[in-house]
Structure formats: structure tokens, C-alpha cells
Amino acid sequence: MLKILFGLLLLLNGGLFAYQQGYLDTLSPSNREPSRLAQQLNADKLKLISTTTAATTNDKAGAKSETKSEVKEAAVVAPAEPEKNLARADKMSNGLACAEVGNFDTAEAKKFEAQLAALSLGDRLTRRAIPENVRHMVYIPSLGSKDAADKKAGELKRLGVEDFFVIQDNSPLQWGISLGIFKSEEAARNQLAALNQKGVRSARVGAHTPSATKVAFQLRGLDVAAKNSVTKIKEAFPKQELRECSAAAG
């Protein structure tokens, strides 16, 4: 009995000795870090980085991804630009198919039309009447005669008024005095107030309707040579405007 007990104690001591010396590691691999690290492949190539460095790396990767996405979107949108340019060019071409020159008074209209006659434009040239808008005039009513109008003009000069003229045409205002013509009634009334401050008491504001209608010339379907000729003729009339025909002009 003692021999059996002695033998068991000897086996237990031998097993404990073997465990402490690591002889049993091959049967049960250790989970401790030195052993695990030794078992990893290419462990010498591993690098430890901080959490800040890791976050920066992720941000760069995300930015690259967004840049690639933007490039793809630009590639999709880009082909639409040439189509827009073509549509814009077509619109301009259609608009310039009809050009208009104006607005002429009666005398200048005759001169311009006479020079266009040499181009033999036929039905490609049409006239368009352009009625002028009613304006507002500051004036002194008719004084009845030239002498009375001249006397009143002298009074205006003594009051410091220089911008005026005596109306001499055959109209109800003949031998009256015009003190300015304005686009808006407000501007006319401001002028009247300024004249009143200078001592002019007989002036008033009234509607001024132009006696003559302006004229514009429309030119359609001209070739390059004809367009160049019209442009050259127009240079002799610097006050006139060369423009596209409006929709209302037809």
C-alpha cells in the first residue's frame, strides 16, 4: 500500500515539474501574448499606430471616394453642355433672321430708304410705323404774337431761366414758350416747382403729343453681302439702332 501511494506521489510531482518547464505546451498551445505573437505570420511587419493617425487615414480614404464620385457625376453632366450651346446658337440664328433699323423721323427715313433702294431688296424690306409715347411739357400758353413772346423770353432770362424756346409752329401753342419736355409727369412737375421758386408764375404742365410718327425698317432673309451693305449704310445714321425684330413687330 505504501508503495502504491509513493508511486502516485512520484507521478504527480513529475507531471507538475513537466508543466512548469513547458514540456506540455505542444499538447495544449498557450494563449499568452508571447506565444501567440511567435505563431503569427510576418509578425515583424506589423506596425502599431495611434487612434489619431487611424482617423486621419480614414478621412483621406473618404475624401478620395467622394472625389471619384464627383468625377463620375461631372462625366455624366458634361455632355449636356454642347447641346445647350447648340440650342443657344440656333435661337440666336433665328432671332437675327429679321433685323430692324430705327427709329427715323420723316426726313431721315426718306434718306435711308433712298440708299436702300440700290440693294433691290423687294419684299425683304418693310416699313413699320412707331407711334411715340405721350410726354409731358412744361410751358407758358400762347402769348398771341411774336412780340409778346419775345418780351416774355426777356423776362425769363432776367429771372435766371435759360433753357426754353419760343413755339413758332402752326399749332394752338404758337407764340407760347416751352420750358422742357419730360417722359414722366413727375419730372415735369418737379421742373414746374423749380421755375415757381425762380418767380415764373404763368407756366403749367400739359400733355405733349408728337406731331409725327417715327419709322423703322425691317429687313428679312438677307444674305451676308446684303447684311454688310445695310450695316455700311446705317453708319451714316449714328443715332439709329440696329436691333432684332420684336415679336410684336411680326
RONU-925861 format. One record per residue (C-alpha): residue in three letters; x, y, z. Coordinates in steps of 0.5 Angstrom, whole numbers, padded with zeros to 4 digits, always signed. Example, Ala and Ser with C-alpha at 12.3 -4.5 7.8 and 13.67 -1.06 7.14 Angstrom:
BEGIN
ALA+0025-0009+0016;SER+0027-0002+0014;
This chain:
BEGIN
MET+0000+0000+0000;LEU+0006+0005+0002;LYS+0009+0003-0005;ILE+0003+0005-0009;LEU+0002+0012-0005;PHE+0009+0013-0006;GLY+0009+0012-0014;LEU+0003+0016-0014;LEU+0006+0022-0011;LEU+0012+0021-0015;LEU+0008+0021-0022;LEU+0004+0028-0019;ASN+0011+0031-0018;GLY+0014+0029-0025;GLY+0007+0032-0028;LEU+0008+0039-0024;PHE+0015+0039-0026;ALA+0014+0038-0033;TYR+0008+0043-0033;GLN+0013+0048-0030;GLN+0018+0047-0035;GLY+0013+0048-0041;TYR+0014+0041-0043;LEU+0007+0040-0044;ASP+0006+0046-0049;THR+0006+0042-0055;LEU+0000+0039-0052;SER-0004+0045-0050;PRO-0002+0051-0054;SER-0001+0057-0050;ASN-0006+0063-0050;ARG-0001+0068-0047;GLU+0002+0074-0052;PRO+0009+0072-0053;SER+0007+0065-0055;ARG+0001+0068-0060;LEU+0006+0073-0063;ALA+0011+0068-0064;GLN+0006+0064-0068;GLN+0003+0070-0073;LEU+0006+0070-0080;ASN+0010+0076-0082;ALA+0010+0079-0075;ASP+0016+0083-0076;LYS+0012+0087-0081;LEU+0006+0089-0076;LYS+0006+0097-0074;LEU+0003+0100-0068;ILE-0001+0107-0070;SER-0005+0112-0065;THR-0012+0113-0066;THR-0011+0120-0069;THR-0007+0117-0074;ALA-0012+0112-0076;ALA-0018+0117-0076;THR-0013+0122-0081;THR-0012+0116-0085;ASN-0020+0114-0086;ASP-0021+0121-0087;LYS-0017+0121-0093;ALA-0020+0115-0096;GLY-0027+0118-0095;ALA-0024+0124-0099;LYS-0022+0120-0105;SER-0028+0116-0105;GLU-0032+0123-0105;THR-0027+0126-0111;LYS-0028+0120-0115;SER-0036+0120-0114;GLU-0036+0128-0116;VAL-0031+0126-0123;LYS-0037+0121-0125;GLU-0042+0126-0124;ALA-0038+0131-0128;ALA-0037+0126-0133;VAL-0045+0125-0134;VAL-0047+0132-0134;ALA-0041+0135-0138;PRO-0044+0132-0145;ALA-0050+0136-0144;GLU-0046+0143-0145;PRO-0045+0142-0152;GLU-0053+0141-0153;LYS-0054+0147-0149;ASN-0049+0151-0153;LEU-0052+0149-0160;ALA-0059+0151-0158;ARG-0057+0158-0156;ALA-0054+0158-0163;ASP-0060+0156-0166;LYS-0064+0161-0162;MET-0059+0167-0164;SER-0059+0165-0171;ASN-0067+0165-0171;GLY-0067+0172-0168;LEU-0062+0175-0173;ALA-0067+0173-0179;CYS-0070+0179-0178;ALA-0066+0186-0177;GLU-0069+0193-0175;VAL-0066+0200-0176;GLY-0070+0206-0173;ASN-0073+0210-0170;PHE-0073+0215-0176;ASP-0076+0222-0177;THR-0080+0223-0183;ALA-0074+0227-0187;GLU-0068+0222-0184;ALA-0073+0216-0186;LYS-0073+0218-0194;LYS-0066+0219-0194;PHE-0065+0212-0191;GLU-0070+0209-0196;ALA-0067+0212-0202;GLN-0060+0209-0200;LEU-0063+0202-0199;ALA-0066+0203-0206;ALA-0060+0201-0209;LEU-0060+0194-0206;SER-0066+0192-0209;LEU-0069+0188-0203;GLY-0076+0188-0205;ASP-0081+0185-0200;ARG-0075+0183-0196;LEU-0076+0191-0194;THR-0082+0193-0190;ARG-0083+0200-0186;ARG-0086+0200-0179;ALA-0090+0206-0176;ILE-0088+0207-0169;PRO-0092+0212-0165;GLU-0088+0216-0160;ASN-0091+0216-0153;VAL-0094+0222-0150;ARG-0090+0226-0146;HIS-0091+0232-0141;MET-0089+0239-0143;VAL-0088+0245-0138;TYR-0090+0251-0142;ILE-0093+0258-0142;PRO-0099+0259-0146;SER-0099+0263-0153;LEU-0098+0270-0152;GLY-0101+0272-0158;SER-0096+0275-0162;LYS-0088+0274-0163;ASP-0087+0281-0160;ALA-0091+0279-0154;ALA-0087+0272-0154;ASP-0080+0276-0154;LYS-0082+0280-0149;LYS-0083+0274-0144;ALA-0077+0271-0146;GLY-0073+0277-0144;GLU-0077+0277-0137;LEU-0075+0269-0136;LYS-0067+0271-0138;ARG-0068+0276-0132;LEU-0070+0271-0127;GLY-0065+0266-0129;VAL-0068+0262-0134;GLU-0064+0260-0140;ASP-0067+0253-0142;PHE-0073+0255-0146;PHE-0075+0256-0153;VAL-0081+0260-0157;ILE-0086+0256-0160;GLN-0087+0258-0167;ASP-0090+0252-0171;ASN-0098+0253-0173;SER-0101+0250-0167;PRO-0105+0252-0161;LEU-0099+0254-0157;GLN-0096+0258-0163;TRP-0092+0264-0159;GLY-0092+0260-0153;ILE-0086+0258-0149;SER-0083+0251-0148;LEU-0080+0250-0141;GLY-0078+0243-0142;ILE-0081+0236-0145;PHE-0081+0230-0140;LYS-0082+0223-0140;SER-0086+0223-0134;GLU-0091+0228-0131;GLU-0087+0227-0124;ALA-0081+0230-0127;ALA-0085+0236-0131;ARG-0088+0238-0124;ASN-0081+0238-0121;GLN-0079+0243-0126;LEU-0085+0247-0125;ALA-0084+0247-0118;ALA-0076+0250-0119;LEU-0079+0255-0124;ASN-0084+0258-0119;GLN-0078+0258-0114;LYS-0075+0263-0119;GLY-0081+0267-0120;VAL-0084+0264-0126;ARG-0092+0264-0125;SER-0095+0263-0131;ALA-0092+0256-0133;ARG-0096+0250-0133;VAL-0096+0242-0134;GLY-0099+0239-0140;ALA-0099+0233-0145;HIS-0095+0234-0151;THR-0096+0229-0157;PRO-0091+0229-0162;SER-0094+0231-0169;ALA-0090+0226-0173;THR-0090+0218-0172;LYS-0083+0215-0172;VAL-0081+0210-0178;ALA-0077+0203-0177;PHE-0075+0199-0183;GLN-0075+0191-0182;LEU-0070+0187-0186;ARG-0071+0180-0187;GLY-0068+0174-0190;LEU-0061+0178-0192;ASP-0055+0174-0194;VAL-0048+0176-0192;ALA-0047+0181-0197;ALA-0054+0185-0196;LYS-0053+0185-0189;ASN-0046+0188-0190;SER-0049+0193-0194;VAL-0054+0195-0190;THR-0049+0196-0184;LYS-0045+0200-0188;ILE-0051+0205-0190;LYS-0053+0205-0183;GLU-0046+0208-0181;ALA-0049+0215-0184;PHE-0054+0215-0179;PRO-0051+0214-0172;LYS-0057+0216-0168;GLN-0061+0210-0171;GLU-0061+0203-0167;LEU-0060+0196-0171;ARG-0063+0191-0167;GLU-0067+0184-0167;CYS-0074+0185-0170;SER-0079+0184-0164;ALA-0085+0179-0163;ALA-0090+0185-0163;ALA-0087+0187-0170;GLY-0089+0181-0173;
